[in-house]
Amino acid sequence: MPPVNSNILSLTSEQLEMLTMSEDDIANGRIISEEELDRLDEAYFKSKGDFSN
């Protein structure tokens, strides 16, 4: 069994809101694969002339 970390973190209201939004996105299928994200990033940077591949 891994060691237990007893540190307690306090999240800001903004961080809690982002987590809630992320959970809602996942529950409603608003997700993309890492590969698709990489393709979108590449296309974006190419359109900006800042992609160094």
C-alpha positions in Angstrom: 0.0 0.0 0.0 1.4 3.5 -0.9 2.2 5.9 1.9 -0.6 8.2 2.9 0.0 11.9 2.4 -1.8 13.8 5.2 -1.3 17.3 3.7 -4.5 19.1 3.2 -4.7 21.6 0.3 -7.1 24.4 0.1 -8.4 25.3 -3.3 -9.5 28.7 -4.4 -13.1 29.2 -5.6 -11.7 29.6 -9.1 -9.9 26.2 -8.9 -13.1 24.6 -7.6 -15.1 26.1 -10.4 -12.6 24.8 -13.0 -12.8 21.3 -11.5 -16.6 21.4 -11.6 -16.5 22.6 -15.2 -14.1 19.8 -16.1 -16.3 17.2 -14.5 -19.3 18.5 -16.4 -17.3 18.4 -19.7 -16.4 14.8 -19.0 -19.9 13.8 -18.0 -21.3 15.4 -21.2 -18.7 14.0 -23.6 -17.0 17.3 -24.3 -13.5 15.7 -24.6 -10.9 15.1 -27.2 -7.9 12.8 -27.4 -4.4 14.0 -26.8 -3.6 13.2 -30.4 -6.4 15.5 -31.6 -5.3 18.2 -29.3 -1.8 17.9 -30.7 -3.2 18.2 -34.3 -5.2 21.3 -33.3 -2.2 22.9 -31.6 0.0 22.2 -34.6 -2.6 23.8 -37.0 -3.0 26.8 -34.7 0.7 27.5 -34.5 1.2 26.9 -38.2 -1.5 29.5 -38.8 0.4 31.9 -36.6 3.8 31.2 -38.2 5.2 30.1 -34.8 5.4 26.3 -35.2 9.0 25.1 -35.3 8.6 21.6 -36.7 
